[in-house]
């Protein structure tokens, strides 16, 4: 259990690490080019992993709805945005504001998709996050 | 040489919040793909289509290279770190941690390492010292996230 908790923690560290590395690349190139390299190098790495582990086409991916295939294009913009932001507002502010956006839009998606949830907790959670964003925003430069 | 963290401007603010919303869509799209195909497939396909779109964007916009100096070779390895992250996450999701625990610990790891990197100025990025205000914003946003992760689901 503690081992898995450490792995989950490490996964978060790696999210930040990857954004910093991409951000450093964008400093010498551009945010779009950094996003390109992130995707092409990641593609090579995952292809290698698929060759080693096998099972890439397991299951029935052809039955997935068409929109499930749109994650890649969205990811290109997401990685470029992270690379652009991290050099300008720092790793912590970038991570914090992305988390805020992810959490609040996640609640909106859940409501649109009709996913059951605790309304009171959703209101409290979103209110806390909005308060945090207001604090981050309210300081004078 | 350490500067205080400047308050994010409205443009940065909007971009980061918008990026977070894109991340929600990615999780929805890639997660749906993973329920039909393998986890590797659900990571391989977006990298493939993403590479294709990135090439189109580079050809269309031809963004200027910022520096004359070449970036260090390790700066090209962000994609490898991203690939390892996918594998780690898929390894912990189906344990006693469940999805909510995996996400919460992931947020913690992300914030702790981001603060550490800012304070030390790691990887050639600007060094920044967070102020009391930044820690208050951090506490509020993480508290709200934990409420959503652990209490926001169906009772």
Interface residues (C-beta under 8 A of the other chain):
Chain A: X1 X4 X5 X7 X8 X9 X10 X11 X12 X13 X14 X15 X16 X17 X18 X19 X20 X21 X22 X23 X24 X25 X26 X27 X28 X29 X30 X31 X32 X33 X34 X35 X36 X37 X38 X39 X40 X41 X42 X43 X44 X45 X46 X47 X49 X50 X53 X55 X56 X57 X58 X59 X60 X61 X62 X63 X64 X65 X67 X68 X69 X70 X71 X72 X73 X74 X75 X76 X77 X78 X81 X82 X84 X85 X86 X87 X88 X89 X90 X91 X92 X93 X94 X95 X96 X97 X98 X99 X100 X101 X102 X103 X104 X105 X106 X107 X109 X110 X115 X116 X117 X118 X121 X122 X124 X125 X126 X127 X128 X129 X130 X131 X132 X133 X135 X136 X137 X138 X139 X140 X141
Chain B: X5 X6 X7 X8 X9 X12 X13 X15 X16 X17 X18 X19 X20 X21 X22 X23 X24 X25 X26 X27 X28 X29 X30 X32 X33 X35 X36 X37 X38 X40 X41 X42 X43 X44 X45 X46 X47 X48 X49 X50 X51 X52 X53 X54 X55 X57 X58 X61 X63 X64 X65 X66 X67 X69 X70 X71 X72 X74 X75 X76 X77 X78 X79 X80 X81 X82 X83 X84 X85 X86 X87 X88 X89 X91 X92 X95 X96 X97 X101 X102 X105 X106 X107 X108 X109 X110 X111 X112 X113 X114 X115 X117 X118 X122 X123 X124 X125 X126 X128 X130 X131 X133 X134 X136 X137 X138 X139 X140 X141 X142 X143 X144 X145 X147 X148 X151 X152 X153 X154 X155
